[in-house]
Amino acid sequence: MAALNRTWIVSGLVGLLLLNWLIAVWWSFEPEQIGVNRLRGEARVTGYATTSAAIEVMATLLDKPGGFLSNDKMPPSVLMDNMPAFEFGALEQVRDLTLVMRKDLSRSQSQSTEDPDLAKAQPKFNIDHRSWMIPRAESEYRAGIEALKSYRTRISDPTQPSAQFYVRADNLVAVLDQVEKRLGSLSQRLSASVGQARLNTDLAGDTSASASTMTVSEQEVKTSWWKIDDVFHEARGSCWALLAIMNAVESDFAPVLEKKNATVSLQQIIRELEATQETVWSPMVLNGSGFGLVANHSLVMANYISRANAALIDLKQLLTQG
């Protein structure tokens, strides 16, 4: 009888582990790309698509299978790291976008007042994504979504002229500035998967420049083996969200892009971002050496992100020229 009980206990534990593994696999499927048709309003109101991009990205993160996993404290999600990394990458893009919307896109000049809905929404998305009790990340993010929806409704209402979204070249450059910094950081972290010696160029180009503390002239930079897949999936999530944002920007800023003959430059950025979302057929993120026999998925991702960033820099130059 005791042996039979032990068999049932072991079988139950194995079944429970298998069930948790299957749920974890299901919850690890990345969400579909957000098409531009989901972002445009029927009336094609200026700013509608860009605001909708932030809303749709956050709503997708919260409502996908398994919900928002980054702050879960129970299995199987507490044992998962790829999808939480994906969520964080996407969340960072929304944080950058809503900051620019609050500071630049909704204001006509530096002395104008900020929009009350954006002033409420932007801090909500800055709540720690791992916070699970007070405040609870999901509740704060949903409050931010509601504030963005309120702003979107107001810019769509001709009777509320206080709510605006200004489509100007300098405002688009402000958006691209944030994107450039984010992509540059991701590219560097992905490239560090194989480790490399980097020279310190922090003060290059300015003989009078200084830093708070002394730093070495050369250092070895290498991502921890345990963090390589996390950085990769964070980059996937960041590019997934950015793809929706860039599609929205192409729609809202079409007159500016057309005037500067820069539409094709933005489309090239979108094409490079689409390449980052190709299916990864390997069951795990491989980390071969640069020219070794085994693939290095991080370096492939870094390549596409670097190409997108280079195209983005070219686009900024087009926008700032005459």
C-alpha positions in Angstrom: 0.0 0.0 0.0 2.8 2.4 0.9 4.6 1.6 -2.4 1.3 2.3 -4.3 0.9 5.6 -2.5 4.4 6.6 -3.4 3.7 5.7 -7.1 0.6 8.0 -7.1 2.5 10.8 -5.5 5.4 10.6 -8.0 3.0 10.3 -10.9 1.1 13.4 -9.6 4.3 15.4 -9.3 5.4 14.4 -12.7 2.0 15.3 -14.1 2.0 18.6 -12.4 5.5 19.5 -13.7 4.5 18.5 -17.2 1.3 20.6 -17.0 3.3 23.6 -15.7 5.9 23.1 -18.6 3.1 23.0 -21.2 1.5 26.2 -19.7 4.9 27.9 -19.7 5.4 27.0 -23.4 2.0 28.4 -24.3 2.6 31.6 -22.4 6.0 32.0 -24.1 4.5 32.5 -27.5 5.2 36.1 -28.6 2.2 38.2 -29.6 1.4 38.9 -33.2 2.7 42.2 -34.7 0.3 45.1 -34.4 -0.7 46.1 -37.9 -1.1 49.8 -38.9 -4.8 49.2 -39.6 -5.4 48.6 -35.9 -3.8 52.0 -35.1 -5.5 54.4 -37.6 -8.8 56.0 -36.7 -11.7 56.1 -39.2 -11.4 59.9 -39.3 -7.6 59.8 -39.6 -7.1 62.3 -36.8 -3.6 63.6 -36.4 -1.9 61.8 -33.5 -4.5 59.0 -33.3 -2.2 56.3 -34.7 0.8 57.1 -32.4 -1.4 57.3 -29.3 -3.0 54.0 -30.3 0.4 52.4 -30.7 1.2 53.0 -27.0 -2.3 51.8 -26.0 -2.2 48.7 -28.2 1.3 47.7 -27.1 0.4 47.9 -23.4 -3.0 46.3 -23.8 -1.4 43.4 -25.7 1.1 42.9 -22.9 -1.6 42.8 -20.3 -4.2 40.7 -22.1 -2.0 38.1 -24.0 -2.1 34.4 -22.8 -0.9 34.3 -19.2 -1.4 38.1 -18.9 1.5 40.2 -17.6 4.1 37.8 -16.3 6.9 40.0 -15.1 5.6 40.4 -11.5 4.1 36.9 -11.0 5.2 35.1 -7.9 3.7 31.7 -8.6 4.7 28.9 -11.0 5.1 28.5 -13.8 5.6 32.2 -14.6 7.9 32.8 -11.7 10.3 30.3 -13.3 10.0 32.0 -16.8 12.4 34.7 -17.9 12.1 35.0 -21.7 8.6 36.4 -21.8 9.2 38.8 -18.9 12.3 40.1 -20.7 10.2 40.5 -23.9 7.6 42.5 -21.8 10.2 44.7 -20.3 11.7 45.6 -23.7 8.3 46.6 -25.1 7.5 48.5 -21.9 10.7 50.6 -22.2 9.6 51.7 -25.7 6.2 52.8 -24.4 7.9 54.7 -21.6 10.1 56.5 -24.1 7.2 57.4 -26.4 4.8 58.6 -23.7 7.6 60.8 -22.3 8.1 62.5 -25.7 4.3 62.8 -26.1 4.1 64.6 -22.7 7.1 66.8 -23.3 7.0 67.6 -27.0 4.3 66.1 -29.2 1.4 67.6 -27.2 2.9 71.0 -26.6 3.3 73.9 -29.1 6.3 75.4 -27.4 8.5 75.2 -24.2 6.3 77.7 -22.3 3.0 75.9 -23.0 1.3 73.7 -20.4 1.4 70.0 -20.5 -1.6 67.9 -21.3 -3.3 66.6 -18.1 -4.1 63.2 -19.5 -0.5 62.6 -20.6 0.8 64.0 -17.3 -1.2 61.3 -15.6 -0.4 58.5 -18.1 3.4 58.8 -18.4 4.2 58.2 -14.7 1.9 55.2 -14.6 4.0 53.3 -17.1 7.1 54.0 -15.0 5.9 51.8 -12.1 8.4 48.9 -11.6 7.3 46.1 -13.8 8.1 43.6 -11.1 5.8 45.3 -8.5 3.1 42.9 -7.6 1.3 44.3 -4.6 1.3 48.0 -3.7 1.3 49.4 -6.3 0.4 46.5 -8.6 2.0 47.0 -12.0 -1.0 45.8 -14.0 -3.4 48.2 -12.3 -1.1 51.1 -12.8 -0.6 50.3 -16.5 -4.3 50.0 -17.1 -4.8 53.4 -15.5 -2.2 54.7 -17.9 -4.0 53.1 -20.8 -7.3 54.8 -19.7 -5.5 58.2 -19.5 -4.1 57.7 -23.1 -7.6 56.7 -24.3 -8.9 59.9 -22.8 -6.2 61.9 -24.5 -7.0 60.2 -27.8 -10.7 61.0 -27.5 -10.0 64.6 -26.8 -7.7 65.1 -29.8 -10.4 63.5 -31.9 -13.0 66.0 -30.6 -13.0 69.4 -32.5 -14.7 71.0 -29.6 -11.7 70.4 -27.3 -8.9 72.5 -28.8 -6.8 72.3 -25.6 -5.8 68.7 -26.6 -3.3 68.7 -29.5 -0.8 66.5 -31.2 1.7 68.6 -33.2 3.1 67.0 -36.3 6.4 68.9 -36.9 9.8 67.8 -38.0 11.4 68.8 -34.7 8.9 66.7 -32.8 9.6 63.7 -35.0 13.3 64.2 -34.3 12.5 64.2 -30.6 10.9 60.8 -31.0 13.8 59.5 -33.0 16.3 60.7 -30.4 14.8 58.5 -27.8 14.6 55.5 -30.2 18.3 56.0 -31.3 19.5 55.8 -27.7 17.4 52.7 -27.0 18.6 50.9 -30.1 22.2 51.8 -29.5 22.1 50.4 -26.0 20.5 47.2 -27.2 23.0 46.7 -30.0 25.9 47.1 -27.6 24.5 44.6 -25.1 23.7 42.1 -27.8 27.2 42.4 -29.2 28.7 41.7 -25.8 27.4 38.2 -26.0 30.8 37.0 -27.3 32.8 39.4 -25.3 35.2 42.0 -26.7 37.8 44.5 -25.7 36.4 48.1 -26.0 38.3 51.3 -25.9 36.9 54.1 -23.8 35.6 56.8 -26.2 33.4 58.6 -23.6 35.3 61.9 -23.8 36.3 61.7 -27.5 36.0 64.9 -29.5 36.3 67.4 -26.6 39.6 68.3 -25.1 38.0 70.0 -22.2 35.6 67.2 -21.3 35.8 65.4 -18.0 34.0 62.7 -16.1 33.0 62.3 -12.4 35.6 59.5 -11.8 38.6 58.0 -13.6 37.9 55.1 -15.9 40.1 52.6 -17.6 41.1 53.2 -21.2 40.2 49.7 -22.3 38.0 47.0 -20.7 36.6 43.6 -21.5 32.8 43.7 -22.0 30.9 40.4 -21.9 27.3 39.6 -21.1 26.9 36.9 -18.4 26.0 33.5 -19.9 22.9 33.5 -17.7 21.7 36.8 -19.2 22.3 36.3 -22.9 18.8 34.9 -23.6 17.2 37.6 -21.5 19.0 40.4 -23.5 18.0 38.7 -26.7 14.3 38.5 -25.8 14.3 42.0 -24.4 15.6 43.2 -27.8 12.8 41.2 -29.5 10.2 42.8 -27.3 11.6 46.3 -27.8 11.7 45.9 -31.6 8.2 44.4 -31.6 6.8 47.5 -29.8 9.0 49.9 -31.9 7.6 48.3 -35.1 4.1 49.4 -34.1 5.3 52.8 -33.1 7.2 53.4 -36.4 4.1 52.3 -38.4 2.1 54.8 -36.5 4.7 57.5 -37.0 4.6 56.8 -40.8 0.9 57.4 -40.7 0.8 60.5 -38.5 3.9 62.2 -39.8 3.2 61.5 -43.5 3.1 65.2 -44.5 6.4 65.9 -42.8 8.1 62.8 -44.3 6.7 63.6 -47.7 7.9 67.2 -47.6 11.4 66.0 -46.6 11.4 63.2 -49.1 12.1 60.9 -46.2 9.2 58.4 -46.3 11.4 55.7 -47.9 14.0 56.2 -45.1 11.4 55.4 -42.5 10.2 52.4 -44.5 13.7 51.1 -44.4 13.8 51.3 -40.6 10.5 49.4 -40.5 11.9 46.7 -42.8 14.9 46.2 -40.6 12.7 46.0 -37.5 10.5 43.4 -39.3 13.6 41.2 -39.7 14.1 41.2 -36.0 10.7 39.4 -35.6 11.5 36.4 -37.8 10.9 33.0 -36.2 13.7 31.6 -34.1 13.7 27.9 -35.1 16.3 26.9 -32.5 14.8 25.7 -29.1 17.3 28.0 -27.3 19.2 31.1 -28.0 22.6 30.0 -29.4 25.8 31.9 -28.5 28.5 30.7 -30.9 31.6 32.7 -31.5 31.5 35.4 -34.2 32.8 33.2 -37.0 32.4 29.9 -35.4 30.5 26.8 -36.4 27.5 27.5 -34.2 25.1 30.5 -34.8 25.0 33.5 -32.5 21.5 34.8 -32.4 22.5 37.8 -30.4 24.9 39.0 -33.1 22.2 38.5 -35.8 19.8 40.5 -33.8 22.4 43.2 -33.2 23.1 43.4 -36.9 19.4 44.2 -37.7 19.1 46.7 -34.9 22.4 48.4 -35.9 21.1 48.7 -39.5 17.8 50.1 -38.2 19.7 52.6 -36.1 21.9 53.7 -39.0 18.8 54.3 -41.1 17.3 56.2 -38.2 20.4 58.5 -38.0 20.1 59.2 -41.7 16.4 60.0 -41.3 17.2 62.5 -38.6 19.7 64.2 -40.9 17.0 64.5 -43.6 14.6 66.0 -41.1 17.0 68.6 -39.8 18.2 69.8 -43.2 16.4 72.7 -44.7 
